[in-house]
Amino acid sequence: MSSVDTSIPDEIRSVTEEGDTDRLSKDVIFELLKNRRRRQVLAYLLENEATVTLGELAERIAAWENDTEVAALSSDQRKRVYVALYQTHLPKMDDAGIVDYDQDRGLITLADNADLLLMYLDTENHYRDRWDRWYASLSVVGAVLVAGVVVGVGPLALAPVAAVSGLVVAAFLFVSAAHCVVNRRRRRTVDDKLSRVE
């Protein structure tokens, strides 16, 4: 008798039976995310952005779990993860529309509903922009330019303080406007995703 739970929770079963594959309830989302291996499946698929094989996925997750390289894994370590993914995790994720899992061929890709789970994860891909770096860099460059004009360093000695200060302010306005546009787009994307969560 296997100790692996292969049953599909009622929340996920109801999603697949109702046929509304564009929407997921928060119960389904958190049911899927509560398991570390399912989160690792998402992380690996995001990292690769392509179709992966079950063997490749199982090896990578086993390596993460055992804090080692893939080449150093034992066959038992690989098999434990492979079986759990094959029998339990991938079918559940496939039923919820998070991954497309071709069980016969052992191929896995992210599916349309994956974006509903990603917004709940703290991943590098989710937080790619770092506006603080843009503002900090602009502050340093602006301070150096204005100080160069005030002190009279090289060609900056010829530039009026008001012109350089105006240039620095204009640069901050440009970066702030870009930041607002990006945030507005992100907010629309998140609102669209949240509209698909029940």
Salt bridges, closest charged atoms under 4 A:
ASP10 OD1 - ARG13 NH1 3.04
GLU31 OE1 - LYS34 NZ 3.31
GLU49 OE2 - ARG128 NH2 3.78
GLU59 OE2 - ARG78 NH1 2.44
GLU65 OE2 - ARG36 NH1 3.65
GLU65 OE2 - ARG37 NE 2.59
ASP102 OD2 - ARG105 NH1 3.95
ASP115 OD2 - ARG196 NH1 3.13
ASP129 OD2 - ARG186 NH2 2.89
ASP132 OD2 - ARG130 NH2 2.80
GLU198 OE2 - ARG23 NE 3.37
